[in-house]
Amino acid sequence: MFALLIGAARLSLVPSTSIAALVAAQAIGASLIGLLLRLRLIWLPVQLLLPLGLVYGSAAPAWIYLLAFAAIALVSWNAPSEQVPLYLTNRKTRDALGRLVTESGARSFIDLGCGTGGVISSLKRRHPQLAVTGVETAPLVFALAWLRLLPLRGKGVATVAYRSLWKEDLSRYDIVYCFLSPAPMGKLYAKAKAEMKPGALLVSNSFKVTDVEPERIIELGDGRQTGLYIYRPGDI
Ligand SMILES: C[S@@+](CC[C@H](N)C(=O)[O-])C[C@H]1O[C@@H](n2cnc3c(N)ncnc32)[C@H](O)[C@@H]1O
């Protein structure tokens, strides 16, 4: 459909107002189909802008593409090597993590790959006594997390470090949280088993460790059907 539209535009077979209407219809149609298929909302702007970009993209100045490329590179810097994309823990899951901190009596918490810092900042606000740490290696995402934690700095430990999770010593934490992908889970569990102290919790959002039974699963019943898989690697 896009190819036909572009071809038609180039050959001037269709008046430009009709092309604009067709492109707009395509953008709206694609977005509605996305909503019907219950795609995540992040796809909505993509569905809307892609047809427009394909047809009218050449009208935009070249530096916009350079800027967009730089932004994508700074957000996904580590994605090819780590196989972990950026998506964020939702509010229902943050609430469940807050309850877990209360019931476990945890005093320290780390988010391995903390993204924009949403989990640690919300936990720090609810539990001012909790020492929170985040590590992150995507430059732009790290900068956002660092800024987000800035107002909480004076209130005990609230740290974000530009550091790989593989370099972090996990023995210091009562709860180690991760929301990564299936790819690193086996290696991460081996690291957690070698380093985490007895009783400390490894909490994985959505991704199980193959061949290891979690001690507990918290099902959140949210739109994503999130499950929190809870392990105690230091006990084994
Ligand atoms: C799915 S996001 C989760 C973000 C955040 N934890 C949350 O739940 O909202 C995974 C994050 O891990 C980061 N990441 C991937 N590999 C990493 C590594 N080796 N060290 C630190 N961060 C990493 C990515 O840049 C991404 O921001």
PDBQT file of the ligand as one rigid body, heavy atoms in Angstrom, charges set to zero:
ROOT
HETATM    1  C1  LIG A 301      13.542  -3.851  30.150  1.00  0.00    +0.000 C 
HETATM    2  S1  LIG A 301      14.459  -2.455  30.672  1.00  0.00    +0.000 S 
HETATM    3  C2  LIG A 301      13.947  -2.351  32.364  1.00  0.00    +0.000 C 
HETATM    4  C3  LIG A 301      14.096  -0.973  32.937  1.00  0.00    +0.000 C 
HETATM    5  C4  LIG A 301      13.772  -0.857  34.415  1.00  0.00    +0.000 C 
HETATM    6  N1  LIG A 301      14.440  -1.855  35.194  1.00  0.00    +0.000 N 
HETATM    7  C5  LIG A 301      12.307  -0.982  34.654  1.00  0.00    +0.000 C 
HETATM    8  O1  LIG A 301      11.897  -2.065  35.047  1.00  0.00    +0.000 OA
HETATM    9  O2  LIG A 301      11.557  -0.019  34.424  1.00  0.00    +0.000 OA
HETATM   10  C6  LIG A 301      16.089  -3.183  30.768  1.00  0.00    +0.000 C 
HETATM   11  C7  LIG A 301      17.186  -2.163  30.968  1.00  0.00    +0.000 C 
HETATM   12  O3  LIG A 301      18.398  -2.872  31.189  1.00  0.00    +0.000 OA
HETATM   13  C8  LIG A 301      19.456  -2.128  30.616  1.00  0.00    +0.000 C 
HETATM   14  N2  LIG A 301      20.607  -3.027  30.454  1.00  0.00    +0.000 N 
HETATM   15  C9  LIG A 301      20.764  -4.028  29.558  1.00  0.00    +0.000 A 
HETATM   16  N3  LIG A 301      21.935  -4.648  29.754  1.00  0.00    +0.000 NA
HETATM   17  C10 LIG A 301      22.550  -4.021  30.791  1.00  0.00    +0.000 A 
HETATM   18  C11 LIG A 301      23.794  -4.208  31.470  1.00  0.00    +0.000 A 
HETATM   19  N4  LIG A 301      24.672  -5.149  31.118  1.00  0.00    +0.000 N 
HETATM   20  N5  LIG A 301      24.090  -3.405  32.502  1.00  0.00    +0.000 NA
HETATM   21  C12 LIG A 301      23.232  -2.430  32.889  1.00  0.00    +0.000 A 
HETATM   22  N6  LIG A 301      22.040  -2.203  32.280  1.00  0.00    +0.000 NA
HETATM   23  C13 LIG A 301      21.690  -2.984  31.245  1.00  0.00    +0.000 A 
HETATM   24  C14 LIG A 301      18.839  -1.614  29.322  1.00  0.00    +0.000 C 
HETATM   25  O4  LIG A 301      19.545  -0.493  28.830  1.00  0.00    +0.000 OA
HETATM   26  C15 LIG A 301      17.429  -1.273  29.775  1.00  0.00    +0.000 C 
HETATM   27  O5  LIG A 301      17.342   0.070  30.202  1.00  0.00    +0.000 OA
ENDROOT
TORSDOF 0
